[in-house]
């Protein structure tokens, strides 16, 4: 009887649902903790990476996985340049790079538009005093993880991934 239950548990749509639910929960945690502490923990990024591996092994082709990894590496290199200029934090570089594995090339435009919208909402909330900022030199820093998490969660809920 245990095999039948395990087979039903890991069946196509249900399997994707469970991985998506775990991913959404992890993203909510990452966004909330970054909003509170302006830090993104490495173990949270590792959890997202493991969830991607668990998700990608079954429905994605090896070619698509290579494309996703390539996108993640290209984005990592670009964001590393911004990190060197002090424009974003190191946790944001890692988070967005791992998120690029999830979105791949096929969802990049949708994700980018959603991310722009959520960052805009976050900036407005900051201007109204509804979201925290942190002084970094002469500038105020925003936690980007809530916007990144909201954009990926919305992309997942829209069924693009």
N, C-alpha and C positions, 0 to 999 in steps of 0.2 A: 504494500500500500504506500510506503514512503516514496518509492520511485515514481508512482503515478502523481503524487502530490508535487514532487520536485519537478517533474516534466511539465505539469500545469503551471507551476510557479515561473518557470523559465520559458514559457511560450511567448513567441514574438512580441505582440502588442503589450502584454503584461510585463514582460521583461523590460521593454523600453519605458513603460510607465514607472516601474520601480526605480530604474536608474535616473530617470528624469526627476522623480520626487526626491531622491537623495541629493541630486545636484541642486535642485531648488532650495532644499533645506540648507545645504552647505553654503550656497550663495547668500541666503538670508543672514546666516551667521557671519559670513565674511563682511557683508555690507554693514551690518549692525556694529560689529566690533571695530571696524575702521571708522565709522561715524563717531563712536565713543572714544577711541584711543588713538586714532590716526596711525594705526599699525595694522599690517596684514601679516598674520603668522605664516611661517613657512609650512607648517603642518597642514594648514588649510589649503594652501596652494597644492601641496602634495596630494591631498584628498581629491581635489578637482582633477588632477592629472590621473590618478588611479581610476576615478569614475569615468573619465574619458576612455581610458584603455579598456575598461570593462564594457563600456558602451560600444566602442568602435570595433572590437574584435568580431562581432557577429554581423551587423548589417552593412558595414563599410568594406569596400574593396581595398586591397593593398595599395593600389594607385591613389585612391582617395585619401587614405591615411598618410601617404607620402606627401600629397599636396597640402594636407592640413598641417603636417609637421613643418613643411617648407614655409607656409604662411606664418606659422608661429615663430619660426626663426627669423624671418624677415622683419616681422613686427618687433621682435625682441631687439634686433640690431638697431632699428629706427628709434625705439623708445629708450635704448641705452644712451643714444646721443642726447635725447632730451633730459635724461637722468643726469648726465654729465654737466649739463647746463643748469641744473637745479630746478627744472620746470616741473618734474614729477618725482615721486618717491620710488625707491627700489621695489617696494611691495607692489606698487601699481604696474611696474614694468613686468614683473613675474605674473601677476594676475591677468593682465591683458594678453600676454603671450600664451598662457594656458587657455584662456577663453577663446583665442583664435583657433586652437585645435578643435574646439567644439563647433564654432560657426563655419569654419572652412570657407572656401571660395564662394560656394553657392548661397551663403547667407550673409556674406560680408557687407553688402550694401544695406540690407535691412537692419542689421546690427548697428552699423555706423550711423544711420539716420536715427535709430532709437537712442543710441548713446548720446548723440548730439542733443536730442530733445531732453533726455534725463539730466545731462550736465547743465543745460539751460535752466531747467526747473530747480536744480540744486543751487545754481547761482542766484536765482530769484529768491529762493528760500533763505539764502544767506543774507541777501540785501535786506530782507524783512526781519532778520534776526531769528528765523525759525530753524536754522541749521548752524552748527558751530564751524568756526575757522580756527586756524592755529598760526600764530606769528612765526614766520621764517625769514629772519633778516628784516628787510624793509617791506616784505610782501606778506599777504595772508594766504595760507595754504588751505585747500579744500580736500576732504577725503573723497577720492574718486571711486572707491570700491562700491559705494551704494549705487552710483549711476551705472557702473559696469555690470553689477549684479542685476539691477532692474532691467537693463537692456538684454542681457542673456536670458533672464527668466521670461521676458516678454517674447523673445525670439523662440524659445522652447514652447511657450503656450500657444503661439501662432502656428506651430507645427512645421516650422522651417527646418528644424534640426531633426 
